[in-house]
């Protein structure tokens, strides 16, 4: 169904199970990343941005918006080459340069290699968007293996530390770090114990980073999305969760990735110069107090 006022898809959605990490092409309806709507106005002109989790979903919408605002991009993703090439195509269509770097960010050496590649190519990093994320739902604590628990923290939290540590020496005053957390950081879901715990860790990490990096003139902020229509959803949730996806928030529909891009642009741009340590909720009306 489609909300007549916003023209945004709303539940019920068809069941559409996918193997992790999922693909955009297999989704019905197709997510909106702002391909036909985002208009840039030079707000990131000349900036160099590294975006993780950039092949699809929120990362693709951020990449498209950043490129149309004038940034060159290094795009990191696990191994979804088809989706990544499509994101790169949009960046190039905006007239910007793009480098694709696949690999597993839970490996500290890959984080360092990603930063080295960005610096080799562009000489510095102005914006780091830590957006890669892993989730696996479980009905009971018995269903969460130690490996699963550790993987959540390795991908969602430890990778951010590796990347920030490697990137900061290449960031100058005015640079910006943006971490993707989740509504779950404040409103945990029982089927997402490990995931929600990592997202709460990310908000604390971000708040602390804002203090720690202030003397270097580097800002750190987090975006806390509500339910967003991306491959992560059919690749990790059951049919019932997919069918009703978005019903849990006051707007009763999921956000589209395109609806996430504006806060990332604002936080990345010089217009956000006094914003650091902020937790920006983009949740379709669910207030995070
Ligand atoms: P997505 O599936 O489009 O993106 C997830 C990305 O993470 C993929 O690009 C994948 O390549 C990357 N990734 C996963 N494991 C990785 C690894 N080991 N190494 C490198 N990259 C890895 O889904 P999305 O919803 O756009 O997710 C982006 C972020 O948004 C995630 O951090 C997710 O937790 C967060 N988020 C999503 C929702 C939602 O409802 N979709 C809600 C709140 C927060």
Boltz pocket constraint, residues with backbone or C-beta under 6 A from the ligand:
constraints:
  - pocket:
      binder: B
      contacts: [[A, 21], [A, 22], [A, 52], [A, 53], [A, 54], [A, 55], [A, 56], [A, 57], [A, 58], [A, 59], [A, 76], [A, 77], [A, 78], [A, 79], [A, 80], [A, 103], [A, 104], [A, 105], [A, 106], [A, 130], [A, 131], [A, 132], [A, 133], [A, 134], [A, 155], [A, 180], [A, 181], [A, 182], [A, 183], [A, 224], [A, 225], [A, 226], [A, 227], [A, 228], [A, 229], [A, 230], [A, 231], [A, 232], [A, 233]]
      max_distance: 6.0
